[in-house]
Structure formats: structure tokens, C-alpha cells
Amino acid sequence: MERIKPHSKMRQKYILSPHFQFTFLPCAMAFEFEGEGIAASIFLALYVIYTLFTIGIIWHKGTLRTIYSGLLFFGLIRMGAQLCGIAFASLGYEHWQWLVAYLVLGAEGYFVLILTSFYMVSHAHIAARKESWLKSRLVDTSNWGFLKKLNINGMRIFYYLAIVANVLVIVGGTMLTGLDADEYDDNVSRINTSKGLRGTGQALFLIFTLVVAGLAAYTVIHDNIRSYLLTSVFMATPFLFVRGIYGLLSCFIQQMNYFSMANYTATGMSVHFVATEYVLATTMEFIAACIFMSTYYVVYIPKKALNEDETSLIEVGGKHEDKPNE
């Protein structure tokens, strides 16, 4: 396998002034890899807008102790990932560390969305019944000595298993960093281990996506709870499912694999590879995140308006009058 030779432009530096060298300002520079750079810039703009909306939501709620903090965290992660993608497209193969950072942050974003969907189900329980059976203790630990305060419930089990899957994806994804193209044939075992770890982690993510959808369906059917929080889970599941399928297949199908040298040329990644990544992964995550964010406008804003209307109603002399809102 031949080693990829950096494009000649890769060694050029873009100088704005003797004292200022810019590297990845998308509005003012030429990309080494134009396709990746343009795609990363477009989604950076989208995620900036998305993040501003989530900041506004948290500002109006007046607390960080809300499910929307997770959505804000997702937005920040994806912004970081897109900046890393822009940096890689700007600087070229010699700065492959930016690509690794993009991959790691991308995995973190998917992880956060899966947890968010799980918390949506739990919050639907709490909104309807003031409690969630996902937080109920599953095992009596009163006789476990110093572990008697340990609370083993469905939410914690799901959370820790998701962390395990996340670690597998990250470790598997970073095992091959630093290998040159001509070293791949001598590291078959290492490559297979990387595929196995990433594949296992992505398979768990996919299973967790279906588990959350199943919990939402059980809540509707068995608990007879109707909530747009649950509807958002049903709406987002197809997009997260596609994202999960892509993540799993990308570990084993060469045309989707970041670590396949066939996807790299002297002028950047193949058009097919870039399109597949941004359509089946980045776009799917963005749509799912927007669906979850919409719950604030569908559920909480109308509820807040209703509460304000109720509190503005005062009783005077046995009669009700509307108190004007200030």
C-alpha cells in the first residue's frame, strides 16, 4: 500500500500580515481539501444557530439543571467537531490530529443524543406522575454494609452501559492514530482489534437507541402517558437509528471507513465518503437534536403561559376578574 503524499499546497502558509497567520477562518481562506472544508463550514454555521437557541432556552428556564443542558452540551461538542474538521481541511494530512479530534467529538455527540432521548422518557414520567420508574431502586441494598446507600436503578444502569460503549468507540478509533499507510499491512491484528472495539461500541449505541424507543412505547401503552416528550423520541428515533447503522457499517465497509486509505487522495477525501459522512451522520444528529429542542416550544412554553394565566386570575368579592399581566 503506497503512502499518501501530501498535496503540494499542503506545505503553503496563508499569511494575512507579518504578525497574523490565520489557519481556519472559513470565510477568508482557501481549503486544502475543499469538499470537507465547505461541508464542515456549513454545519458549523448550523450548529452555531442551534447552540444559540439552546442557550436562549436555558436562559429562560433560569437553571442548568434541565434536559436542555444536555442539548447545549451537544451543540458545543458538534461546534468543536466542525472546527476540527475545518482545521483538518485547511491544514491537510500533515495535521491529522485534527481529524482524530473530529472523530472523537463526533462520537461524543451521538452519545449525548442517546442519553438525551433516554432522559426525555424519564421526564415524561415525571411530568405526568411526579416520579419515574426508571429512577426506582431495582435492588435492595440496605444490607450491603457501606454500599447500602448505593441506588441501582434503570437510569444508572443505562448511563454506565452507554459510557462503556462510548469508551469502546473512542479507544477503537484512536488505536490506529500515528500509523502510516505503508505500516497497515504489518499491523493487521491492531486493525482488527480497532474494528472490533469500534463495532462493539457502535452496536451498543444502536441497541440503546432501540431500547429507548421501546421504553417510550411501553410508557404510552402500559402507563397510558401521552406527552410530546415521548413523541419527540419517536420522531428522533429513525434519524438516530440511521446514524447508528452508519456508525456500525463504517467500521467494516471500506467506502465508509475513516481508517481506509482508499478514501484518501492527494486532494482530500473522496466526494462519496464526505457526502456519506455528512448525510448519514452529521445531518441525522442535527435533525434529532432539533426535534428534542422543539419540546421546549411545544411543551414548556404553552405550559408556562397557562400557569401565568391561572395565577393572573384573582377572586374579588366572590367573583373572578382577570388581572392584567404586567
C-alpha positions as CSV (number, residue, x, y, z in Angstrom):
1,M,0.0,0.0,0.0
2,E,1.5,3.3,-1.1
3,R,1.9,6.1,1.4
4,I,-0.2,9.1,0.6
5,K,1.9,12.1,-0.4
6,P,0.7,15.4,0.8
7,H,-0.6,17.8,-1.9
8,S,2.0,20.4,-2.8
9,K,-0.3,23.2,-1.5
10,M,-0.3,21.4,1.9
11,R,3.1,23.0,2.7
12,Q,2.0,26.5,1.9
13,K,1.1,29.0,4.6
14,Y,-1.6,31.6,4.3
15,I,-0.3,35.0,5.6
16,L,-2.6,37.9,6.2
17,S,0.1,40.1,7.7
18,P,3.6,39.6,9.1
19,H,2.1,39.3,12.6
20,F,-1.0,37.3,11.9
21,Q,-1.2,33.9,10.3
22,F,-4.7,32.5,10.0
23,T,-5.4,28.8,9.7
24,F,-9.1,28.0,9.7
25,L,-11.3,31.0,9.2
26,P,-13.8,29.6,6.6
27,C,-14.9,32.9,5.4
28,A,-11.5,34.2,4.5
29,M,-9.3,31.3,3.4
30,A,-8.7,28.6,0.8
31,F,-9.1,25.0,1.9
32,E,-6.5,22.3,1.1
33,F,-9.5,19.9,0.9
34,E,-12.4,22.0,-0.4
35,G,-15.2,19.5,-0.1
36,E,-14.5,18.7,3.6
37,G,-14.0,22.4,4.3
38,I,-17.2,23.6,2.8
39,A,-19.3,20.8,4.4
40,A,-17.7,21.5,7.8
41,S,-18.3,25.2,7.5
42,I,-21.9,24.8,6.6
43,F,-22.6,22.6,9.6
44,L,-20.6,24.9,11.8
45,A,-23.0,27.7,10.9
46,L,-26.0,25.5,11.6
47,Y,-24.7,24.3,14.9
48,V,-23.9,27.9,16.0
49,I,-27.5,28.8,15.3
50,Y,-28.7,25.7,17.1
51,T,-26.5,26.4,20.1
52,L,-27.7,30.0,20.4
53,F,-31.3,28.6,20.6
54,T,-30.4,26.2,23.4
55,I,-28.6,29.0,25.3
56,G,-31.8,31.0,25.0
57,I,-33.9,28.1,26.3
58,I,-31.6,27.6,29.3
59,W,-31.6,31.4,30.0
60,H,-35.4,31.5,30.0
61,K,-35.6,28.4,32.3
62,G,-33.1,30.0,34.6
63,T,-31.2,26.8,35.5
64,L,-28.7,24.4,34.2
65,R,-30.5,21.5,35.9
66,T,-32.5,20.7,32.8
67,I,-32.5,18.2,30.0
68,Y,-31.8,21.2,27.7
69,S,-28.3,21.5,29.2
70,G,-27.5,18.2,27.5
71,L,-28.7,19.6,24.2
72,L,-26.5,22.7,24.8
73,F,-23.6,20.4,25.5
74,F,-24.3,18.5,22.3
75,G,-24.2,21.8,20.4
76,L,-20.9,22.8,21.9
77,I,-19.4,19.3,21.1
78,R,-20.6,19.5,17.5
79,M,-19.2,23.0,17.1
80,G,-15.9,21.8,18.3
81,A,-16.0,18.9,15.9
82,Q,-16.8,21.1,13.0
83,L,-14.0,23.4,13.9
84,C,-11.7,20.4,13.9
85,G,-13.0,19.4,10.5
86,I,-12.3,22.9,9.2
87,A,-8.8,22.8,10.6
88,F,-8.1,19.5,9.0
89,A,-9.4,20.6,5.7
90,S,-7.3,23.8,5.9
91,L,-4.0,22.3,7.1
92,G,-4.0,18.9,5.3
93,Y,-2.8,15.4,6.1
94,E,0.3,16.6,8.0
95,H,-2.0,17.7,10.8
96,W,-4.0,14.5,11.0
97,Q,-4.6,15.1,14.8
98,W,-7.5,17.4,13.8
99,L,-9.2,14.5,12.0
100,V,-8.8,12.3,15.1
101,A,-10.3,15.1,17.2
102,Y,-13.2,15.4,14.8
103,L,-13.9,11.7,15.0
104,V,-13.8,11.6,18.8
105,L,-16.0,14.6,19.2
106,G,-18.5,13.2,16.7
107,A,-18.8,10.0,18.8
108,E,-19.4,12.1,21.9
109,G,-22.2,14.0,20.2
110,Y,-24.0,10.8,19.3
111,F,-23.5,9.5,22.8
112,V,-25.1,12.7,24.3
113,L,-28.1,12.4,22.0
114,I,-28.8,8.8,23.1
115,L,-28.7,9.9,26.7
116,T,-31.0,12.9,25.9
117,S,-33.6,10.6,24.4
118,F,-33.5,8.4,27.5
119,Y,-34.0,11.4,29.7
120,M,-36.9,12.5,27.6
121,V,-38.7,9.3,28.5
122,S,-37.9,9.8,32.2
123,H,-39.1,13.4,32.2
124,A,-42.3,12.3,30.5
125,H,-42.9,10.1,33.5
126,I,-42.1,12.9,36.0
127,A,-44.3,15.4,34.2
128,A,-47.3,13.0,34.3
129,R,-46.8,11.1,37.6
130,K,-44.3,13.3,39.5
131,E,-41.9,10.3,39.5
132,S,-40.2,7.9,37.1
133,W,-39.9,4.2,37.5
134,L,-36.6,4.5,35.7
135,K,-35.3,6.0,38.8
136,S,-36.8,3.5,41.2
137,R,-34.4,1.3,43.1
138,L,-34.1,-2.2,41.4
139,V,-32.1,-3.9,44.2
140,D,-32.5,-3.7,47.9
141,T,-29.0,-2.6,49.2
142,S,-30.0,-2.0,52.8
143,N,-27.9,-5.0,53.9
144,W,-24.8,-4.2,51.8
145,G,-22.9,-2.5,54.6
146,F,-21.0,0.5,53.3
147,L,-22.8,0.1,50.0
148,K,-26.2,0.3,51.5
149,K,-26.7,3.8,50.1
150,L,-26.0,2.6,46.6
151,N,-29.0,3.2,44.4
152,I,-29.2,0.7,41.5
153,N,-31.9,1.8,39.1
154,G,-32.6,1.7,35.4
155,M,-31.3,5.1,34.7
156,R,-27.9,4.5,36.2
157,I,-27.5,1.1,34.5
158,F,-28.3,2.7,31.1
159,Y,-26.0,5.6,31.8
160,Y,-23.0,3.4,32.8
161,L,-23.5,1.0,29.9
162,A,-23.6,3.9,27.5
163,I,-20.3,5.2,28.9
164,V,-18.8,1.7,28.3
165,A,-19.9,1.8,24.7
166,N,-18.6,5.4,24.3
167,V,-15.2,4.3,25.7
168,L,-15.0,1.4,23.3
169,V,-15.7,3.7,20.3
170,I,-13.1,6.2,21.4
171,V,-10.4,3.6,22.2
172,G,-11.0,1.7,19.0
173,G,-11.0,4.9,17.0
174,T,-7.7,6.2,18.4
175,M,-5.8,2.9,18.2
176,L,-4.7,3.5,14.6
177,T,-3.5,7.0,15.0
178,G,0.1,7.5,14.0
179,L,0.2,4.6,11.6
180,D,1.5,5.4,8.1
181,A,-0.2,3.9,5.1
182,D,2.8,1.6,4.5
183,E,2.5,0.3,8.1
184,Y,-1.0,-1.0,7.8
185,D,0.0,-4.4,6.3
186,D,2.2,-5.0,9.3
187,N,-0.5,-4.2,11.9
188,V,-3.4,-6.5,10.9
189,S,-4.1,-7.6,14.4
190,R,-4.2,-4.0,15.7
191,I,-6.5,-3.0,12.8
192,N,-8.9,-5.9,13.6
193,T,-8.9,-5.0,17.3
194,S,-9.7,-1.4,16.4
195,K,-12.6,-2.6,14.2
196,G,-13.9,-4.9,16.9
197,L,-13.9,-2.2,19.6
198,R,-15.5,0.4,17.4
199,G,-18.0,-2.1,16.0
200,T,-19.0,-3.3,19.5
201,G,-19.4,0.3,20.8
202,Q,-21.5,1.3,17.8
203,A,-23.6,-1.8,18.0
204,L,-24.3,-1.0,21.7
205,F,-25.3,2.6,20.7
206,L,-27.7,1.2,18.1
207,I,-29.2,-1.2,20.6
208,F,-29.6,1.6,23.2
209,T,-31.4,3.7,20.5
210,L,-33.9,0.9,20.1
211,V,-34.2,0.3,23.8
212,V,-35.2,4.0,24.4
213,A,-37.8,3.7,21.6
214,G,-39.1,0.6,23.3
215,L,-39.3,2.3,26.7
216,A,-41.2,5.2,25.1
217,A,-43.7,2.8,23.5
218,Y,-44.1,0.9,26.8
219,T,-44.8,4.2,28.6
220,V,-47.5,5.1,26.1
221,I,-49.1,1.6,26.1
222,H,-48.7,0.4,29.7
223,D,-48.6,3.7,31.6
224,N,-51.1,5.4,29.3
225,I,-48.9,8.6,29.3
226,R,-49.3,11.0,26.4
227,S,-46.6,13.6,26.0
228,Y,-44.8,15.4,23.2
229,L,-41.6,14.4,25.1
230,L,-42.4,10.8,24.1
231,T,-43.5,12.0,20.6
232,S,-40.1,13.6,20.2
233,V,-38.4,10.3,21.0
234,F,-40.5,8.5,18.3
235,M,-39.7,11.3,15.8
236,A,-36.0,11.3,16.5
237,T,-35.5,7.5,16.6
238,P,-35.4,7.0,12.8
239,F,-32.7,9.6,12.5
240,L,-30.7,8.2,15.4
241,F,-31.2,4.7,14.0
242,V,-29.8,5.7,10.6
243,R,-26.9,7.4,12.5
244,G,-26.3,4.2,14.4
245,I,-26.4,2.0,11.3
246,Y,-23.9,4.2,9.6
247,G,-21.6,4.2,12.6
248,L,-21.7,0.4,12.7
249,L,-21.2,-0.1,9.0
250,S,-18.4,2.4,8.9
251,C,-16.3,0.1,11.0
252,F,-16.4,-2.6,8.3
253,I,-17.3,-1.2,4.9
254,Q,-14.2,0.3,3.2
255,Q,-16.1,3.1,1.5
256,M,-17.4,4.4,4.8
257,N,-14.3,3.8,7.0
258,Y,-12.2,6.8,8.0
259,F,-9.2,4.4,8.5
260,S,-9.3,3.0,5.0
261,M,-6.6,4.6,2.9
262,A,-8.8,4.1,-0.2
263,N,-10.9,7.1,0.9
264,Y,-7.9,9.5,0.8
265,T,-6.3,11.1,-2.2
266,A,-3.7,13.8,-2.6
267,T,-6.5,16.4,-2.9
268,G,-8.6,15.2,0.1
269,M,-11.2,12.6,0.9
270,S,-13.4,11.2,-1.8
271,V,-16.6,13.0,-2.6
272,H,-18.6,9.8,-1.9
273,F,-17.1,9.5,1.5
274,V,-17.6,13.1,2.5
275,A,-21.2,13.1,1.3
276,T,-21.9,9.8,3.1
277,E,-20.5,11.1,6.4
278,Y,-22.3,14.4,6.4
279,V,-25.7,13.0,5.2
280,L,-25.9,9.8,7.3
281,A,-24.1,11.1,10.4
282,T,-23.9,14.8,10.9
283,T,-27.3,15.6,9.3
284,M,-29.1,12.8,11.3
285,E,-27.7,14.1,14.5
286,F,-28.7,17.7,13.7
287,I,-32.3,16.8,12.9
288,A,-32.6,14.6,16.0
289,A,-31.2,17.4,18.2
290,C,-33.6,20.0,16.7
291,I,-36.6,17.6,17.4
292,F,-35.6,17.3,21.0
293,M,-35.1,21.1,21.3
294,S,-38.6,21.6,19.9
295,T,-40.1,20.1,23.0
296,Y,-39.4,23.4,24.9
297,Y,-41.6,25.3,22.4
298,V,-44.3,22.6,22.3
299,V,-44.5,21.6,25.9
300,Y,-42.9,24.1,28.3
301,I,-43.8,27.5,26.7
302,P,-47.6,26.7,26.4
303,K,-47.5,25.3,30.0
304,K,-45.7,28.4,31.2
305,A,-48.3,30.6,29.5
306,L,-51.1,28.5,31.1
307,N,-49.7,28.9,34.5
308,E,-49.3,32.6,34.1
309,D,-53.0,32.9,33.0
310,E,-54.0,30.9,36.1
311,T,-52.0,33.0,38.5
312,S,-53.4,36.2,37.0
313,L,-56.9,35.1,37.9
314,I,-57.9,36.6,41.3
315,E,-61.0,36.4,43.3
316,V,-62.6,39.7,44.4
317,G,-65.8,39.6,46.4
318,G,-66.7,36.1,45.3
319,K,-66.2,36.9,41.7
320,H,-63.3,36.2,39.4
321,E,-61.6,39.0,37.5
322,D,-58.7,39.0,35.1
323,K,-55.7,40.7,36.5
324,P,-53.8,42.4,33.7
325,N,-50.3,41.0,33.0
326,E,-47.6,43.5,33.5
